[in-house]
């Protein structure tokens, strides 16, 4: 059992090419996440701009609340 533990500890100390590659790709992943967040913010801005020009969102929320209140009360 002792030899297995030592082997495991030794293997953890050996540089892993896949682990080293993952470390190098961290910056790329961060940039991809940033682009996704920027895209989501752009879509949200378009949705807010559309919602402020129409009364559809207000009508939708009123109908949902009226439906809930009619079932509760």
Backbone as CSV, one residue per row, in Angstrom:
resi,resn,N_x,N_y,N_z,CA_x,CA_y,CA_z,C_x,C_y,C_z
1,UNK,0.826,-1.200,0.000,0.000,0.000,0.000,0.867,1.260,0.000
2,UNK,1.953,1.209,0.746,2.863,2.345,0.836,3.445,2.689,-0.537
3,UNK,3.739,1.669,-1.331,4.325,1.892,-2.654,3.313,2.552,-3.603
4,UNK,2.061,2.204,-3.449,1.025,2.812,-4.290,0.896,4.293,-3.979
5,UNK,0.958,4.640,-2.705,0.865,6.049,-2.311,2.058,6.816,-2.848
6,UNK,3.254,6.243,-2.735,4.441,6.917,-3.256,4.378,7.085,-4.766
7,UNK,3.893,6.064,-5.463,3.743,6.154,-6.914,2.756,7.251,-7.296
8,UNK,1.670,7.332,-6.576,0.668,8.357,-6.840,1.234,9.755,-6.608
9,UNK,1.966,9.915,-5.521,2.586,11.218,-5.233,3.591,11.564,-6.325
10,UNK,4.379,10.576,-6.769,5.353,10.824,-7.818,4.661,11.207,-9.127
11,UNK,3.563,10.525,-9.474,2.846,10.836,-10.704,2.229,12.227,-10.659
12,UNK,1.789,12.662,-9.490,1.240,14.013,-9.383,2.301,15.077,-9.611
13,UNK,3.557,14.739,-9.322,4.643,15.696,-9.511,5.129,15.772,-10.946
14,UNK,4.796,14.772,-11.771,5.233,14.761,-13.171,4.390,15.755,-13.959
15,UNK,5.017,16.634,-14.737,4.234,17.592,-15.518,3.334,16.879,-16.527
16,UNK,2.116,17.283,-16.573,1.130,16.698,-17.482,0.937,17.653,-18.659
17,UNK,1.196,17.213,-19.900,1.048,18.124,-21.044,-0.373,18.641,-21.193
18,UNK,-1.365,17.826,-20.869,-2.743,18.299,-20.974,-3.028,19.368,-19.925
19,UNK,-2.497,19.162,-18.706,-2.700,20.154,-17.655,-1.977,21.452,-18.013
20,UNK,-0.782,21.359,-18.581,-0.038,22.555,-18.976,-0.775,23.300,-20.083
21,UNK,-1.385,22.566,-21.017,-2.143,23.220,-22.092,-3.366,23.925,-21.543
22,UNK,-4.027,23.309,-20.573,-5.213,23.928,-19.981,-4.849,25.240,-19.308
23,UNK,-3.678,25.297,-18.700,-3.247,26.534,-18.049,-3.007,27.614,-19.093
24,UNK,-2.440,27.244,-20.227,-2.183,28.240,-21.277,-3.473,28.737,-21.916
25,UNK,-4.532,27.937,-21.894,-5.791,28.319,-22.520,-6.700,29.128,-21.607
26,UNK,-6.273,29.378,-20.372,-7.125,30.118,-19.441,-7.469,31.509,-19.965
27,UNK,-6.507,32.192,-20.554,-6.775,33.526,-21.079,-7.774,33.494,-22.223
28,UNK,-7.688,32.474,-23.052,-8.619,32.347,-24.170,-10.028,32.112,-23.650
29,UNK,-10.173,31.272,-22.632,-11.495,31.019,-22.062,-12.079,32.290,-21.472
30,UNK,-11.247,33.065,-20.802,-11.720,34.321,-20.218,-12.206,35.268,-21.303
31,UNK,-11.489,35.340,-22.398,-11.908,36.211,-23.503,-13.217,35.731,-24.113
32,UNK,-13.382,34.418,-24.222,-14.632,33.889,-24.770,-15.801,34.215,-23.855
33,UNK,-15.604,34.065,-22.546,-16.667,34.409,-21.602,-17.008,35.889,-21.688
34,UNK,-15.992,36.724,-21.838,-16.234,38.162,-21.943,-17.059,38.480,-23.188
35,UNK,-16.771,37.821,-24.298,-17.548,38.052,-25.521,-18.992,37.585,-25.359
36,UNK,-19.188,36.468,-24.678,-20.550,35.984,-24.447,-21.316,36.960,-23.564
37,UNK,-20.659,37.487,-22.530,-21.316,38.458,-21.641,-21.662,39.723,-22.414
38,UNK,-20.757,40.188,-23.273,-21.040,41.381,-24.081,-22.207,41.133,-25.033
39,UNK,-22.255,39.956,-25.630,-23.374,39.612,-26.514,-24.691,39.574,-25.758
40,UNK,-24.683,38.972,-24.568,-25.903,38.917,-23.759,-26.343,40.309,-23.339
41,UNK,-25.391,41.172,-23.017,-25.733,42.549,-22.650,-26.339,43.290,-23.836
42,UNK,-25.825,43.048,-25.039,-26.384,43.673,-26.238,-27.819,43.231,-26.495
43,UNK,-28.068,41.930,-26.338,-29.435,41.425,-26.519,-30.358,42.010,-25.453
44,UNK,-29.867,42.100,-24.221,-30.680,42.679,-23.149,-30.999,44.139,-23.433
45,UNK,-30.042,44.881,-23.967,-30.293,46.287,-24.293,-31.350,46.411,-25.386
46,UNK,-31.277,45.539,-26.393,-32.292,45.567,-27.450,-33.668,45.222,-26.894
47,UNK,-33.736,44.257,-26.000,-35.008,43.869,-25.391,-35.587,44.997,-24.551
48,UNK,-34.750,45.672,-23.786,-35.223,46.799,-22.969,-35.685,47.935,-23.867
49,UNK,-34.950,48.203,-24.943,-35.361,49.266,-25.869,-36.710,48.942,-26.496
50,UNK,-36.924,47.691,-26.884,-38.208,47.284,-27.458,-39.313,47.373,-26.412
51,UNK,-39.022,46.937,-25.196,-40.047,46.910,-24.154,-40.478,48.314,-23.747
52,UNK,-39.585,49.275,-23.811,-39.961,50.640,-23.422,-40.775,51.332,-24.511
53,UNK,-40.679,50.869,-25.758,-41.431,51.503,-26.843,-42.828,50.925,-27.003
54,UNK,-43.072,49.734,-26.466,-44.390,49.113,-26.603,-44.981,48.877,-25.217
55,UNK,-46.275,48.601,-25.186,-46.911,48.299,-23.906,-47.196,46.807,-23.760
56,UNK,-46.571,45.995,-24.587,-46.820,44.550,-24.555,-46.359,43.912,-23.249
57,UNK,-45.222,44.353,-22.738,-44.712,43.779,-21.491,-45.654,44.116,-20.344
58,UNK,-46.139,45.346,-20.315,-47.077,45.753,-19.268,-48.359,44.932,-19.349
59,UNK,-48.873,44.758,-20.556,-50.090,43.945,-20.712,-49.856,42.494,-20.308
60,UNK,-48.697,41.956,-20.659,-48.378,40.576,-20.291,-48.315,40.416,-18.774
61,UNK,-47.609,41.322,-18.102,-47.500,41.226,-16.646,-48.852,41.413,-15.975
62,UNK,-49.649,42.345,-16.489,-50.988,42.551,-15.910,-51.857,41.309,-16.080
63,UNK,-51.798,40.663,-17.247,-52.622,39.473,-17.447,-52.153,38.320,-16.560
64,UNK,-50.856,38.188,-16.379,-50.342,37.132,-15.498,-50.765,37.383,-14.061
65,UNK,-50.607,38.609,-13.604,-50.996,38.921,-12.218,-52.504,38.789,-12.024
66,UNK,-53.299,39.204,-13.003,-54.751,39.044,-12.896,-55.127,37.566,-12.812
67,UNK,-54.466,36.723,-13.595,-54.723,35.290,-13.561,-54.362,34.679,-12.215
68,UNK,-53.231,35.078,-11.671,-52.803,34.555,-10.367,-53.763,35.022,-9.276
69,UNK,-54.121,36.303,-9.306,-55.019,36.833,-8.268,-56.398,36.231,-8.349
70,UNK,-56.871,35.904,-9.567,-58.201,35.292,-9.690,-58.211,33.871,-9.134
71,UNK,-57.083,33.163,-9.226,-57.013,31.805,-8.678,-56.810,31.813,-7.166
72,UNK,-56.151,32.843,-6.645,-55.890,32.926,-5.198,-57.117,33.404,-4.453
73,UNK,-57.746,34.437,-4.986,-58.843,35.075,-4.257,-60.207,34.671,-4.662
